[in-house]
Amino acid sequence: MTALWLCIIPALFGVLALFMPTHRKSLAAMLFGVLADAGLGFVFIVRYFGGSLATGPAGWFFIDALSAFHLGLLFLVSAMSALFAWVYFVAEIRENQLTLRQARLFSCLFSEAVATMVLTLISNNLGIMWVGIEATTLVTAFLIYIHPSRKSLEAMWKYILLCSVGVAFAFMGTLLTAASAQGLPVPSHEAMLWTTLRDNARLLNPALLKTAFIFILVGYGTKAGLAPLHNWLPDAHSQAPSPVSALFSGFMLNAALYCIMRFLPITAIALGGPEWTSGLLKIFGLVSVCVAAAFIIFQHDLKRMLAFCSVEHMGIIALGLGLGGWGVFAALFHALNHSVAKSLSFFSAGRLGQIYGTHDMRNIRSSLAIQPTWAMGLFVSLLSLIGIAPFALFMSEFLIVKTAVQKGAFYSLTIFLLGAGVIFIGMLGRAIPLFFGRPEAHQRPVTAGKLEFLLVSVPLVALLLLGITMPPFLKEALLQASNVLESVSGNIMMLSAGGKP
């Protein structure tokens, strides 16, 4: 079975959702399509790690360890977000805050967003990968404007404008990569295949490839929310419905970083080593952490604070990739941990925002007394995001710190620790008043359903367990995905034979 079915299934159910006669049936069509796609997707992933590679026609589509790992992240985040969307929008339906047209539009676009992200991940052709990222921009932009308002319209246009400029830069980088491959002894229809470029990287024009990588990093970095290209992200996250914010932060940013990752081994082999690309990644990563630190301490809107937190964590992943070696392993592990924690935090912020009628943290108090399930989800996810032990993000950040020490990157380490320290103090100071205290007389406790309890408890348990121990299958998956990026140096290859991170 071709991997293209992973795109086709959510796309078909997205179209079907447009013709459903009621709100709930439209949401149900979306939910069924996303869950079915996730189930089939995990079958493909298991097949890959079992030694059976899924491919598509003409070699344009394939799944390797890196794409399999990111597909797993996508299916995890999309499944959780689809389930939460049911909770979130059913609450709005009860309050007559969601029209049938809005329900159909959301269900269709959410499904199509999943399809376009899958297309990005399974593309062996760098041009098709670019098309996938451009399609995510066009599809997800209107998800920001599900609830029409002046602010959501402004956020949507800002998102379209900045991300389109970024994707245009990525297009130039893709064209320059194609130009660097002129003269390769391969058929023309294979010249843009990632596998072909990797295998013939030493024959590429290094000057053109250097220029191409700068365009790629700036272009896809804009979509990934790396500073100083992140300006669309706080507005889009604060105005989009929380299930959309979770999909944005939990995976769409990772999809853009994935596109950058695809160029790392090609560029490193062509230039004779990863030092040049690593330096650029470390610069963008550290700038992102510092910019996030500067803005987080002044935030009062809960979702905007979480958006700047995403800028920080994308920077941490970029820093890990730039360090190389076990830093790549730690970066991919951090991507998993951040996806789980950030999805939960946006779920919790969205549900509490519905209960309190605002995302202004100055007006959200005593949430543990009002809605303990979602309050606990938000509290623990925030503790995890700022790196409190023993949660999983502490462990992935610790591995990045350890790698920086081993490689003697003390300037990078110092800047990272200072930025992370400011964020730790700023977010913790904002978070504590959200949960404790005596509720106002007019506030009444709100009961959470069984699905809501599962959406909080399962991610919390996962974050705790991944901070204590790493399952062997996950470690093997991370090692294989890291090998795709580190094949130029062989560092991970040697360590996977018996070394420890």
N, C-alpha and C positions, 0 to 999 in steps of 0.2 A: 504494500500500500504506500503510495507516495505521501511525502510530508505535506504536500499542498492541501490535503484534506484538513489539516490543522488550521488553515486559513478559510477554507470553504464552509466548514460547519458553523462557526459563529457568524460569518457573513450571511448565510442563508437564514439563520434564526433572527438576525437583526432585521432583515427584510420582512420576515413573517410577523415580527412584533408591530410593524407599521399598520397591519390590517386586523389586529386584535380588537374585539368590540368593547373591552373594558380595560380600566387601568391595570387591574391585577393580572389579567390574562396577558397583557402586553409585557409587564414585568416578568411574568412566569416564563414567557417565550425566551426572553433575554437570559433569565437565570438558567433555564434548561440547556440552552445552547452553550453558554459559557462553561457550565459544569460538565456537559458531555465532551466539550473540547478539551477541558482539563483532564478528564479521565482518559481520553484517547492519547493526549499528549504525554501523560506519564507512561503509557504503554510504549510509545516511541522512545522515551528516555531510557526505560528499562531495557528495551531491545538494543539501544546503542551501547549501553554499558555492559550488556551481555555479549557484545561482539558483532551485532548485526546493524550495519549502517543504513539509515533511511536516506534515500536520494530522490531526486526529481529528474525531469527530462533535460537532456543535453548538459547535465552536470551543473545547471544553474541553481539548483536547490540541494542542500545537504545538511546533515546534522553531525557535527563533531562534538568533542567534549565541551568546548566553550559554549557553543550554541545550545547543547543539551542542558548545561547548567543554567543558562539564562532562560531557556524555555521553562525549566522547573520553577524559577522565580516568577515568571509571568503567570503560569497557571496557578501557582499558590496565591499570588496577590489578586489576580482577576477573580478566582473562585471566592475568596474571602470578601472582596469588594462587591461582587454580585449578590452574595448572601446579605451583606449589610445594606445594599441598596433596597432589598426587599423590606427590611426592617425600617429603614429611613423613610422611604416613600410611602409605605403603608401608613406610617404615622402622619404624613402630610395629607394622604387621601382622607383619613378620618377627620382632619381639620379643614377639608376643602381647600387646601393650598396647592394642589396639583391638578391640572386639567388633564383630560384624556389625551389631548394633543401633546402636552409636555411629557406625559408618560410614554407615549409612543416614540417621540423624538429621542428621549433619553435611552430607551431600551434599544432602539436601532443604532444610535451613534456609539453607545457603550460597546455593543457587540462588534460593530465595525472597527472600533479602536483596537479591540483585542485581535481581530483578524489582521490589521495592518502591522501590529507589533510582532505577530507571529511571522508575517512575511519578511520583516526586517531580519529576524533571527535565523530563518532557514535559508537565506539568500547566500549562495556562493558567488553570485555575480555582484560586484560592488555597485554597479549601476542600479540594479533592482533593489539592493539594500538602501540606496539613497531614495529611491521611489517610495519604499516602505516608510522611511522616516518622514518624508514630505507628506505622505498620506495621513500619518498620525496627526500632523499639524492641522490639516484641513478638517479631519473628522472630529478631533477633540476640541477644537476652538469653539464649536457650537454647544458643547457640553458645559462650557463656562456660563453660557447665556440661557441655560434652561429656565432660570427664574429671571425674567427680564427686569432690568433696572439700569439706571444711569451708570452705576459703578461696575456692574457686570458687563455692560456693553463696552465700557472703556477698557476693562481688563481683557475682554476678548480681542479687541482690535490691537491692543498692546502686544498680546500674545502672538497674534497673526503677523504683525509687522516685524517684531524682533526675531521671532523664530524663522520667518520666511527669509529675512536677511541672512540669518545664520545658516539656514539650509542652502541658500545661494552660494555662500562661501564653501560649504561642503561640496556643492556641485562643481565649483571651480577646482577644488582639491581632487575630486574624482577624475575630472578631465585631465588635470596635470599628471595624475597617476597613469592614466591611459597613454598620455604623451611619452612618459618615461619608459613605457613598454614597447615603443615603436622598434621594430626590428627583431623582436623575439621570434625564435624558431617554432612558433605555434600557429594553428589556424586562427584567423581573425575573430571568430566567434568565441574563442577561448581566452582571448587576451585580457579580458576583464574579470576572469574567474579568480577568486582569492587563492585557490589551491595552485593555479598556474603561476600567479605572481609570486607566491611564496617559494615555489620550487625553482623559479628562475630569477629570484631577487638579486642575485649578484650580477645579472646582466642588465638591470635597470639603470637608467640615467640618475646618478645620485643627486645632482644639483636640482633637477626637476622634482625628484621625490622629496627632497628637503622642503622645497617650496610647497609641494602638494600637502605635506604633513602639517605645515603651518595653517593652511586653509582648512584642512580637515579638523584640526584641534580647535580653531576658532569657531568653525561652523557647527560641528556637532557639539562642541563645548557650550555653545549658546543654548541648544536644546537640552543639554544635561544640567544647566543651571550653574555652571562654573563661573565664579566671579572673575572679572567685572562684567560678565555677559549675562547676568542672572536677573536683570531688572523686571522681566515679565513674570517671574515666578511668584513673588509675594502677592501681587494683585490677582493672578489667576487662581492661586490656592485659596485666597481669602474669599473670593466670589463664587467659585465653583461649588456645587453640592459636595458634601463630604465623601461620598463614594467615588466621585471623580477625583477629588484631591488625593485620596488614598491611591488610586490607580496612577495618577501623575507621579506622586512622590515615591510610591512603593515600587513602581517599575518603569514608567516611561523615561525617567531620568537615567535609569540603568540601561535602557535600550540605546540611548544616545551615546553613553559611555562605551557600550559594547561596540558601536561602530568605530569609535576611536581605537579600541583594543585591536580590531581586525587589522589595522594598519601598523601596529607596533612591530610584529615580527618581520614584516616585509621591509619596513624602513630600517630596522636594526641590522638585518642581514645585508641590505644594500650598502649601508654606511660603515659596515665592518664592526658594529657594536651598538649597544643601546644607549650609550652615554648622552648623545644629543637629544633624543626623544625623552629620556628620563629626566634631563634637566628641565625641559619645558613642562613636563607633567608635574614635577615638584613645585615649580613656580606657580602654576595655576592652582595646584592643590593648597599651597600655603596662603596664597592671596584669598582663596575662597574661605578658608577657616578664619582669617583675620577680618574679612568683610562681614561675615556672619556674626562674629563676636561683637563688632562695632554696632550692628543694628539690633541684635537680639535684646541687649540691655535696655533699649528704649521702647520695646513693643508692649502694647496693651491688648492688641487683638490676638487671641489664642491661635487662630489659624495662620496669621502672618508670622507669628513666632515660630510655629512649626515649619513654615516655608523657609525661613532663614536657617532653621536647623537642617533642612535638606541641603541647602547650599554648603553648610559645614561638612556634612557627611559625604557629599559628592567630592568635596575637596580632600577628605581623608582617603577615600578610595583612590583618587588620582595620585595622592602622595604615596600610597602603598605601591601602586603600579610603577611610579617613578623610582622607588627604591630598588625594585627588582628582587630576584631571589624569593625568599620567603615572604617578602613584602607583597608580591603578587598573590600568593596563597592567602595572606591576611586580607588583602583588598577584596578578593572574591568572597571570602567568609564575611567580611564586613558588609558587603552588598546584600547578602542573605539576611544578616541580622538587622540591618537598617530597614529592609523591606518589611519584615515582620513587625518591628517596633513602630515604624512610622505609619503603617496601615492601621495598627491598633490605635495609635494616638489620634489619627484623623477620625476614625470611627467614634472614638470616645468624645472628641471635641464636637463632632457633628451632632451626636445624640444629646449631649449636655447643652449644646447651643439651641436645639429644639426645645428642651425642657425650660431653659432660662430665657429663651427668646433673644439671645445675644451671644456674641463671641468675645465681648469686651471682658477681659479678666477682672476688671475692677467691679463688675456687676455679677460675677459668678463666685459665690461663697457657699461654704458648708455643703459641698456637693456630696460628701460621704453620707450625710444625713438625708439628703434629698433623693439621690440615686446611687447607692453604694456600688453597684456592679460597674457602671460606666465610670464612676469616679475612681474606683480602684484601677480600672483599665488605663485611665489617663495618668494617674499618679505613678504607677509602676512603669508604664511605657516612657514617661518623661525621665524617671530615674535611670532607666536603661539607656535612653538616648544621650544623657550627659555622662555616661560611662561609669555608673556605680557598679561595683562588684557585688554579687558574682554573676551578673547578667552577661549575655552573650557579647554585647557590644564592648564591654570592658575587655574581654578576652581578645577580640580582633584588634582593638586599639593597642592592647599590650603587645601583641605580636608585631604590629607596625613599629612601636617604640623600640622593641628588642631588635628588629631588623635595622633600624636607624643607628642604634648603638653599635651593632656588629659591623656596619659599613662605615662607621665614623662620620655619619651625616649629622654632626652636632648642631650646626646652625639651623638646619631644617627641624631638628628635634626641639630645639629651644623655642623657635617660632610657633611650632605646632602646640607645644605644651602651654605656652602663654595664651594663645588663642583659645584652646580647649578649657583652660582655667577660667578665663573671663566668661565663656559660655556656661560653664558649670555654675558659677556664682549667679549669673544673670537669670538663667532658667530656673534654678532652684529657688531663688528669691521670689520669682513670679509664681511659681507653682504652689508653694506651701499654702498661701492664703486661699487658694481655690478649694481646698478640701476640708479645712478644719473651721470650727466655730459653730455658733448657734444659728439655725435658719431663722429667717424673718417669719412673722406670724402668718403671713398670707401664703407662704410656701408650704406645699404638701409633698410628702414622699411619693415617688413614682416607682411602680413595680416594673421590673424587667422580665421579659419572657425567656423561655428556654433557649431559643436561638440566640438571643442577645447574650445570655450567660455563656454559651459555647463560643461565641465570637470574641469574648473577653478571655475566658479561661484557657482555651487552647493556645493562643499566641503567648500568653503569660507563662504557661508551663514550658512552651518551646524555648522562650528566651532564657528561662532559668536553667533548663537542662543543657542547652547548648553552651551556657557559660560554665557548666561543671564538667561536661564530658562531650566528646565529639564521636558520633556513631561511625564505625569503620566505613560504611558505604558512603557517607558524606565526605570523609577525609579522602577517600579514593577519588570521588567525583571532583573535589577541589584540586587534587594533585593533577589529575588528567587535564582539567581545564587550564591549570597553571602551565602545564607543559606546552600547550598550544601557544602561549605567549612567551615562554621562556626557552623555547627550543633553540634559540640562537646561542645561548650560553650554556645550557645543560644543567644549570644550578638545581632546578627542581627535580630533574631526572635523577641526579645523584642522591639527593636527599630522600626521594621517594623509595629508594631501595633500602632504606633503614634509618635515615636521619629523622630528627624531630624538630618541629618548628619552635 
